[in-house]
């Protein structure tokens, strides 16, 4: 029987037309961790489960998460953030 967690991850990713790597970036995970979660090798923790449910059910949440991921990425690339 397929785990509910795995189905939720796939549903969210497919609903947003994301690859596994893109979904991992949007949700702040390592791509390997996303794959392990989606394939049922690891269990979702409650905060991520709730965020995924919101992203799937509430209009605009996925766009907000994508913008936040872009901002994180751009902030890391900013010269003032280099050590």
Beta strands, then each sheet from edge to edge (+ up, - down):
end
